[in-house]
Amino acid sequence: MKSVWYERTGQARQVLQLGDLDAPVPRSGEVLVRLIASGVNPSDVKARGGIRGGNSALPFPLVVPHSDGAGVIVEPASGSERFSPGDRVWVANGQWQRPMGTATEYITIDERLVFPLPASTSFAVGAALGIPALTACHAATGFGDLTGRVALVSGGAGTVGRLAIQFAKHAGAFVVASVRDDADAKDVLDAGADRWVRYQSPTFTEDVLHATDGRRIDHAIEVEFGANVDHLADLLADRATIVAFGSTRVPEPTIPFYKLLFTGVRLEFLLVYLLSHQERQAAADKISALLARGGLDVRIDRELPLEECATAHELVEAGTRRGAVILRIP
């Protein structure tokens, strides 16, 4: 089967290889999926570059990258009635703690990490769901009812942020999103945000309170926790929730403990790979329901053939994309 892999970490063009590998055979509880598209995420390129979690070691002798993908069922799990041959599906956690990801023609994977893809949804969109959509959906809806509450989404024009805006709005929240510039502002309004603020503003706290007409934040979805926690401490309502899924700019933050303590803040760290099967399924059901009725806008920046995997990694590393980068699999 046509595949991309690496046997050492480093720059994309130096370590990624294209060739043929043996097709996998499913074990008990696994399905065999013929992949049509593979999604490229920041965590995938960090792992290939040897900088994910500060660990440069290669976890397996050979790694086929990427966690997200979409395709059709070839062989359902033995004894299971969840899927039939030919069913359209999307997959998650393809390359989490295992060597064989989605940059290949076939994958065997635990059927609990595979979800139906509506007929109206393209395989490219399906391949963009795993890490971004599951993170966004669980961050927005997995920690209590948002009806009538105020949500702040940091980095709202980012891939996860833009999806989180949509899930929070569908959950009934008043959504404020932080942005970099006017182009980002248009993006978050198009996604359904009620208001936007510039995250580099010297009066950020005042800007947010102006945007909410003085209401404090009940639920914060945070992509840069370390850089923004001081602002959050000044903005949060009593018993508010912070869901943090990133802190790249300040990886070892100082937390204003007593400010957060005396508002009773709940702080949740979200790593999408560690969702329980129940949490993942609940988010996947919400994602599928919105997709089926055309209520979820998943933006694709670029589609490239599998042999241009290195280019796809470079696009993600550059940080200028506006949406998912997808590989088409022959």
Secondary structure, DSSP 8 states (H G I E B T S, - for coil): -EEEEBSS-S-HHHH-EEEE-------TTEEEEEEEEEEE-HHHHHHHHT-GGG--S-SSSSBB--SEEEEEEEE--TT--S--TT-EEEE--TTSSSSB-SSBSEEEEEGGGEEE--TTS-HHHHHTTHHHHHHHHHHHHTTS--TT-EEEETTTTSHHHHHHHHHHHHTT-EEEEEESSHHHHHHHHHHT-SEEEETT-TTHHHHHHHHTTT--EEEEEESBHHHHHHHHHHHEEEEEEEEE--BSSSSS----HHHHHTTT-EEEE--GGG--HHHHHHHHHHHHHHHHTT-----EEEEEEGGGHHHHHHHHHHT--SSEEEEE--
